[in-house]
């Protein structure tokens, strides 16, 4: 079967979304695979965030599978990568992986990664062939939303910032992430959430300086789904105030979730960030599932015990 890989166009997204849901739903044995993830949205939101970083594998005129990449500066990750179930085990994923690795190389990505099933040698073996190696587990965690302590004056929202000042705030967020890992940059995610109205970027301050931020999706049509606030990324400056700033950032996220009518707050954390993982447990978060993060090359990046940061690279 001849496979051609090219960038996805907007007209491909409905089919790509169906393949994504049916592929995961089939693998996870969901009774009706097409209902996987409910009204949460991954395919369209990630394509709109960066159409140049979404690839499809085509057999003739038919879409056989797709993959979406995220450029976080010196860090990059990909997912979901999904293939139509009736075309599994025909080498199609290999073609998408070749395009993925070539794109990371063109971007100059220092550490590339992915989140996959920790109990699937099929998935792990595929990615190992492209230089990705399993590292720590990531816990995908959830807690019931209750009105957290602290006043609203301890945090702000990017949407409250005048449009002509938002690039200055985005630059401050880059300063925070650069302290976590050199070159880490969430600008694309911040702009995507604002431009697509997916949720909010939450800002916490210390002595007039940005101490940390969280990029949150909330509700149907986002990566969260109905009734949920999903923290796609959160991080605070390392240092003596990191634990306190992390607590204040989680309080702010919970207050935002409550105001938005969400009843669940969800986030992922690498178990390599031991202090953040433990603090999540202490605050009432419980693991829903675990996956394994794979890195190319096999190095830690910001998965270090003292780093208070949340993400899951799904």
Secondary structure, 3 states (H helix, E strand, C coil): CCCEEEECCHHHHHHHHHHHHHHHHHHCCCCCHHHCCCCCCCHHHHHHHCHHHEEEEEECCEEEEEEEEEEEECEEEEEEEEECHHHCCCCHHHHHHHHHHHHHHHHCCCEEEEEECCCCHHHHHHHHCCCCEEEEEEEEEEEECCCCCCCHHHEEEHHHCCHHHHHHHHHHHHHHHHHHCCCECCHHHHHHHHHHCCEEEEEEEECCEEEEEEEEEEECCCCCEEEEEEEEEEEECCCCCHHHHHHHHHHHHHHHHHHCCCCEEEEEEECCCHHHHHHHHHCCCEEEEEEEEEEECCCCCCCCCCCCEECCCC
